[in-house]
Amino acid sequence: MSQNDDPEIIDSPLSQEVTQDGITVRVLIYRLEDDVTWTLEVVDESGASTTWDAPFPTEEDALKEAIATIAKEGIRTFVVAESDQRTLH
């Protein structure tokens, strides 16, 4: 398959950086151009990511989940130590 055949990734304008307790993570919300559901991924300062297994019906739902998880579990839940593996939610 050539690169031109790959579907385009649509980034949500709701993607953003969130800072709490001096830690900043990037909340990434995106979908493939042919999909109707959205993927949620949170990337820490070292580039390690946490990606939700289940897609979200709307980009707003994905953002609400990220904000709720940060509020409930704290932003440190997304910081992956060098010895840890990347995680799935």
Helices and strands as residue ranges (DSSP letters): G 3-5, E 9-11, E 16-20, E 23-32, E 39-43, E 49-51, H 59-73, G 75-78, E 87-88
